[in-house]
Amino acid sequence: MKLLAAIARELGGLFVDDGMLAIAIVGIVATAAIVASIVPRVTAGVVLVAGSLFVLFANVMAVSAP
């Protein structure tokens, strides 16, 4: 039982540990959904991939900055 609790804590930490990253990803997904309803689906995919890469890069740079 302790092992399952430890696994659950670790999995929860993946989503809760960096709240700003999670909020940014949710924002990108919402933006891509809005774009998908307005323009062709390929554009929404580009928004999703580019936005995710940008947020990931920005998060890595913020964490590694002295």
Chimera marker file (.cmm) of the C-alpha trace (Angstrom):
<marker_set name="trace">
<marker id="1" x="0.000" y="0.000" z="0.000" r="1" g="1" b="0" radius="0.5"/>
<marker id="2" x="2.875" y="2.377" z="0.778" r="1" g="1" b="0" radius="0.5"/>
<marker id="3" x="4.301" y="1.737" z="-2.665" r="1" g="1" b="0" radius="0.5"/>
<marker id="4" x="1.020" y="2.705" z="-4.333" r="1" g="1" b="0" radius="0.5"/>
<marker id="5" x="0.831" y="5.878" z="-2.239" r="1" g="1" b="0" radius="0.5"/>
<marker id="6" x="4.388" y="6.802" z="-3.219" r="1" g="1" b="0" radius="0.5"/>
<marker id="7" x="3.606" y="6.209" z="-6.893" r="1" g="1" b="0" radius="0.5"/>
<marker id="8" x="0.463" y="8.341" z="-6.638" r="1" g="1" b="0" radius="0.5"/>
<marker id="9" x="2.434" y="11.166" z="-4.981" r="1" g="1" b="0" radius="0.5"/>
<marker id="10" x="5.062" y="11.068" z="-7.717" r="1" g="1" b="0" radius="0.5"/>
<marker id="11" x="2.444" y="11.124" z="-10.468" r="1" g="1" b="0" radius="0.5"/>
<marker id="12" x="0.592" y="13.964" z="-8.764" r="1" g="1" b="0" radius="0.5"/>
<marker id="13" x="3.845" y="15.878" z="-8.429" r="1" g="1" b="0" radius="0.5"/>
<marker id="14" x="4.314" y="15.739" z="-12.183" r="1" g="1" b="0" radius="0.5"/>
<marker id="15" x="1.152" y="17.780" z="-12.641" r="1" g="1" b="0" radius="0.5"/>
<marker id="16" x="1.236" y="19.988" z="-9.566" r="1" g="1" b="0" radius="0.5"/>
<marker id="17" x="4.942" y="20.713" z="-9.185" r="1" g="1" b="0" radius="0.5"/>
<marker id="18" x="5.113" y="23.364" z="-11.896" r="1" g="1" b="0" radius="0.5"/>
<marker id="19" x="1.738" y="25.070" z="-11.951" r="1" g="1" b="0" radius="0.5"/>
<marker id="20" x="2.695" y="27.779" z="-14.443" r="1" g="1" b="0" radius="0.5"/>
<marker id="21" x="3.763" y="25.193" z="-17.016" r="1" g="1" b="0" radius="0.5"/>
<marker id="22" x="0.478" y="23.330" z="-16.587" r="1" g="1" b="0" radius="0.5"/>
<marker id="23" x="-1.541" y="26.548" z="-16.922" r="1" g="1" b="0" radius="0.5"/>
<marker id="24" x="0.402" y="27.561" z="-20.017" r="1" g="1" b="0" radius="0.5"/>
<marker id="25" x="-0.165" y="24.167" z="-21.664" r="1" g="1" b="0" radius="0.5"/>
<marker id="26" x="-3.900" y="24.364" z="-20.916" r="1" g="1" b="0" radius="0.5"/>
<marker id="27" x="-3.899" y="27.838" z="-22.470" r="1" g="1" b="0" radius="0.5"/>
<marker id="28" x="-2.169" y="26.555" z="-25.593" r="1" g="1" b="0" radius="0.5"/>
<marker id="29" x="-4.639" y="23.693" z="-25.933" r="1" g="1" b="0" radius="0.5"/>
<marker id="30" x="-7.527" y="26.150" z="-25.571" r="1" g="1" b="0" radius="0.5"/>
<marker id="31" x="-5.967" y="28.466" z="-28.145" r="1" g="1" b="0" radius="0.5"/>
<marker id="32" x="-5.480" y="25.583" z="-30.558" r="1" g="1" b="0" radius="0.5"/>
<marker id="33" x="-9.122" y="24.580" z="-30.071" r="1" g="1" b="0" radius="0.5"/>
<marker id="34" x="-10.265" y="28.101" z="-30.885" r="1" g="1" b="0" radius="0.5"/>
<marker id="35" x="-8.012" y="28.225" z="-33.937" r="1" g="1" b="0" radius="0.5"/>
<marker id="36" x="-9.361" y="24.832" z="-35.060" r="1" g="1" b="0" radius="0.5"/>
<marker id="37" x="-12.904" y="26.166" z="-35.001" r="1" g="1" b="0" radius="0.5"/>
<marker id="38" x="-11.949" y="29.182" z="-37.131" r="1" g="1" b="0" radius="0.5"/>
<marker id="39" x="-9.381" y="27.939" z="-39.656" r="1" g="1" b="0" radius="0.5"/>
<marker id="40" x="-8.330" y="24.574" z="-41.122" r="1" g="1" b="0" radius="0.5"/>
<marker id="41" x="-7.118" y="21.874" z="-38.729" r="1" g="1" b="0" radius="0.5"/>
<marker id="42" x="-3.494" y="21.943" z="-39.933" r="1" g="1" b="0" radius="0.5"/>
<marker id="43" x="-3.108" y="25.486" z="-38.615" r="1" g="1" b="0" radius="0.5"/>
<marker id="44" x="-4.387" y="24.400" z="-35.201" r="1" g="1" b="0" radius="0.5"/>
<marker id="45" x="-1.786" y="21.631" z="-35.171" r="1" g="1" b="0" radius="0.5"/>
<marker id="46" x="0.956" y="24.104" z="-35.922" r="1" g="1" b="0" radius="0.5"/>
<marker id="47" x="-0.290" y="26.365" z="-33.119" r="1" g="1" b="0" radius="0.5"/>
<marker id="48" x="-0.347" y="23.409" z="-30.728" r="1" g="1" b="0" radius="0.5"/>
<marker id="49" x="3.146" y="22.155" z="-31.571" r="1" g="1" b="0" radius="0.5"/>
<marker id="50" x="4.801" y="25.581" z="-31.786" r="1" g="1" b="0" radius="0.5"/>
<marker id="51" x="3.098" y="26.812" z="-28.634" r="1" g="1" b="0" radius="0.5"/>
<marker id="52" x="4.048" y="23.708" z="-26.668" r="1" g="1" b="0" radius="0.5"/>
<marker id="53" x="7.663" y="23.942" z="-27.768" r="1" g="1" b="0" radius="0.5"/>
<marker id="54" x="7.785" y="27.650" z="-26.930" r="1" g="1" b="0" radius="0.5"/>
<marker id="55" x="6.320" y="27.119" z="-23.448" r="1" g="1" b="0" radius="0.5"/>
<marker id="56" x="8.671" y="24.222" z="-22.770" r="1" g="1" b="0" radius="0.5"/>
<marker id="57" x="11.675" y="26.269" z="-23.916" r="1" g="1" b="0" radius="0.5"/>
<marker id="58" x="10.596" y="29.273" z="-21.822" r="1" g="1" b="0" radius="0.5"/>
<marker id="59" x="10.126" y="27.051" z="-18.762" r="1" g="1" b="0" radius="0.5"/>
<marker id="60" x="13.540" y="25.433" z="-19.171" r="1" g="1" b="0" radius="0.5"/>
<marker id="61" x="15.180" y="28.830" z="-19.570" r="1" g="1" b="0" radius="0.5"/>
<marker id="62" x="13.391" y="30.192" z="-16.487" r="1" g="1" b="0" radius="0.5"/>
<marker id="63" x="14.444" y="27.210" z="-14.373" r="1" g="1" b="0" radius="0.5"/>
<marker id="64" x="18.057" y="27.232" z="-15.550" r="1" g="1" b="0" radius="0.5"/>
<marker id="65" x="18.513" y="31.003" z="-15.180" r="1" g="1" b="0" radius="0.5"/>
<marker id="66" x="20.762" y="31.942" z="-12.241" r="1" g="1" b="0" radius="0.5"/>
<link id1="1" id2="2" r="1" g="1" b="0" radius="0.2"/>
<link id1="2" id2="3" r="1" g="1" b="0" radius="0.2"/>
<link id1="3" id2="4" r="1" g="1" b="0" radius="0.2"/>
<link id1="4" id2="5" r="1" g="1" b="0" radius="0.2"/>
<link id1="5" id2="6" r="1" g="1" b="0" radius="0.2"/>
<link id1="6" id2="7" r="1" g="1" b="0" radius="0.2"/>
<link id1="7" id2="8" r="1" g="1" b="0" radius="0.2"/>
<link id1="8" id2="9" r="1" g="1" b="0" radius="0.2"/>
<link id1="9" id2="10" r="1" g="1" b="0" radius="0.2"/>
<link id1="10" id2="11" r="1" g="1" b="0" radius="0.2"/>
<link id1="11" id2="12" r="1" g="1" b="0" radius="0.2"/>
<link id1="12" id2="13" r="1" g="1" b="0" radius="0.2"/>
<link id1="13" id2="14" r="1" g="1" b="0" radius="0.2"/>
<link id1="14" id2="15" r="1" g="1" b="0" radius="0.2"/>
<link id1="15" id2="16" r="1" g="1" b="0" radius="0.2"/>
<link id1="16" id2="17" r="1" g="1" b="0" radius="0.2"/>
<link id1="17" id2="18" r="1" g="1" b="0" radius="0.2"/>
<link id1="18" id2="19" r="1" g="1" b="0" radius="0.2"/>
<link id1="19" id2="20" r="1" g="1" b="0" radius="0.2"/>
<link id1="20" id2="21" r="1" g="1" b="0" radius="0.2"/>
<link id1="21" id2="22" r="1" g="1" b="0" radius="0.2"/>
<link id1="22" id2="23" r="1" g="1" b="0" radius="0.2"/>
<link id1="23" id2="24" r="1" g="1" b="0" radius="0.2"/>
<link id1="24" id2="25" r="1" g="1" b="0" radius="0.2"/>
<link id1="25" id2="26" r="1" g="1" b="0" radius="0.2"/>
<link id1="26" id2="27" r="1" g="1" b="0" radius="0.2"/>
<link id1="27" id2="28" r="1" g="1" b="0" radius="0.2"/>
<link id1="28" id2="29" r="1" g="1" b="0" radius="0.2"/>
<link id1="29" id2="30" r="1" g="1" b="0" radius="0.2"/>
<link id1="30" id2="31" r="1" g="1" b="0" radius="0.2"/>
<link id1="31" id2="32" r="1" g="1" b="0" radius="0.2"/>
<link id1="32" id2="33" r="1" g="1" b="0" radius="0.2"/>
<link id1="33" id2="34" r="1" g="1" b="0" radius="0.2"/>
<link id1="34" id2="35" r="1" g="1" b="0" radius="0.2"/>
<link id1="35" id2="36" r="1" g="1" b="0" radius="0.2"/>
<link id1="36" id2="37" r="1" g="1" b="0" radius="0.2"/>
<link id1="37" id2="38" r="1" g="1" b="0" radius="0.2"/>
<link id1="38" id2="39" r="1" g="1" b="0" radius="0.2"/>
<link id1="39" id2="40" r="1" g="1" b="0" radius="0.2"/>
<link id1="40" id2="41" r="1" g="1" b="0" radius="0.2"/>
<link id1="41" id2="42" r="1" g="1" b="0" radius="0.2"/>
<link id1="42" id2="43" r="1" g="1" b="0" radius="0.2"/>
<link id1="43" id2="44" r="1" g="1" b="0" radius="0.2"/>
<link id1="44" id2="45" r="1" g="1" b="0" radius="0.2"/>
<link id1="45" id2="46" r="1" g="1" b="0" radius="0.2"/>
<link id1="46" id2="47" r="1" g="1" b="0" radius="0.2"/>
<link id1="47" id2="48" r="1" g="1" b="0" radius="0.2"/>
<link id1="48" id2="49" r="1" g="1" b="0" radius="0.2"/>
<link id1="49" id2="50" r="1" g="1" b="0" radius="0.2"/>
<link id1="50" id2="51" r="1" g="1" b="0" radius="0.2"/>
<link id1="51" id2="52" r="1" g="1" b="0" radius="0.2"/>
<link id1="52" id2="53" r="1" g="1" b="0" radius="0.2"/>
<link id1="53" id2="54" r="1" g="1" b="0" radius="0.2"/>
<link id1="54" id2="55" r="1" g="1" b="0" radius="0.2"/>
<link id1="55" id2="56" r="1" g="1" b="0" radius="0.2"/>
<link id1="56" id2="57" r="1" g="1" b="0" radius="0.2"/>
<link id1="57" id2="58" r="1" g="1" b="0" radius="0.2"/>
<link id1="58" id2="59" r="1" g="1" b="0" radius="0.2"/>
<link id1="59" id2="60" r="1" g="1" b="0" radius="0.2"/>
<link id1="60" id2="61" r="1" g="1" b="0" radius="0.2"/>
<link id1="61" id2="62" r="1" g="1" b="0" radius="0.2"/>
<link id1="62" id2="63" r="1" g="1" b="0" radius="0.2"/>
<link id1="63" id2="64" r="1" g="1" b="0" radius="0.2"/>
<link id1="64" id2="65" r="1" g="1" b="0" radius="0.2"/>
<link id1="65" id2="66" r="1" g="1" b="0" radius="0.2"/>
</marker_set>
